[in-house]
Amino acid sequence: MDEINRKRLRWGALLVWCPWIPVAIGLAMTLRDIAKHKATGIDAVAGGLTELFVVWGIGAILIGQVTAIILLSRSLSAGHWVRNVFSFVSIGLGLLMLLLVGLFLWLSWFQDHHSF
């Protein structure tokens, strides 16, 4: 049973942490472009995030994060406090990623349907 929990932990951690690599690179590139072009407002940020999420695939992120959270939740076990802490931090990052994707989708819809 412990080997199954370790396998769940590995797969869950891999699924949670992998999307953060291109997200970090994309955000850095977006912030660099905003500074270089002296762009302001939500449109500048939304444009960079749109490019980032379209390339990576919103569906892949959602499926991967939900799967990772389920695997990490099932890998929790008594007596393995380091594993549990790592799982909780990874679950938190997965939830943050889901929040960012949800925020992106909401801002995209809101910007498209509510012009001021």
N, C-alpha and C positions, 0 to 999 in steps of 0.2 A: 504493500500500500504506500510506503514511503517513496518508492521509486516512481509511482504514478504521480504523487504530489510534486516530486522534483521535475518530472516531465511537464506537468501542467504549469509549474512556475516558469520554466525555461520558455515554453511557447507563449505564455501570457506576457512575460517580460519582453520577449522579442517583438510581439505584435504591438505592445504599447510604446516601446522606445523607438522603433524604426521610423514611424512617421515624423518624429521630432527632428530628425536629421534634415530632410528637405524643408521642413517648416522653418527651422532656424536659418538655413541658407536663404530661403525665399524672403523671410522677414528682414534679414540683413541687406539683401539686394534691394528690397522695397524701400527701406529707410535710407540707403545710400542714394537711390534715385530721387527720393523726395528731397534730400539735402542738396543734391547736385542741381536739380531743376527748381529749387526753392518753391516747391509745390506746397499748398496748404489745403486743409479741409479733409472731410471724410472721403471725397472722391479720389484723392491721391492715394490714400490707404486702401480703399476698396478696390481700386484698379490693380494694385500690386497683389492684394490677397486673391482677387479673382484669377489672375494668371497662375498663382501658386496652386490654388485648389483645383482648377481645371486640369492642370498638368498632372497632379497627383491622383486625382479621382476621388470625388467626395464619397461615392459609394464604397470604394475600397477602404477608406478611412473609417467610415461608420461600421462596416462589417467587421473589420479588423479590431477596432476598439471594443466593440460589444463582446466579441469572442474573447479577447484578451481579458476583459474584466471578469467574465464568467470563469475562465480558466484560473485566473489569479485568486478569485474568491474561493474556488474549490480546492486550491492548494494550501489554504490556511490550515495549520494543525498546531495542537498544543505541544509545547516543549521546543518549538523552533522559532524563537522570538526574532532572530535576525531575518529569517525567511518571511515571517509575518510582517515585519516593519517594511522590508523591501516590497512585499506584495501591496501593502497599504499605500506606500508612496507611488508605486506603479499604477494602482487603481485610481489614485488621485490625478495622476497625469492623464490617464485615459478619460476620466470624467472632464478634465479641463479641455482636452482635445475635442470631445463631443460638444462641450459648451462653445468653443470657438467655431466649430463647423455650424452649429445652430445659429450663433450670432451672425456669421457670414451669410447664411441662407436668409435670415430675417432681414439683415441690412440690404441684401440684394433685392429681395422682394419689396421692401419698404421704399428703397430708392427708385425702383422701377414703377411702382404704383402710386406713389405720393410725391409728386413734384410740387415744390413750393415756389 
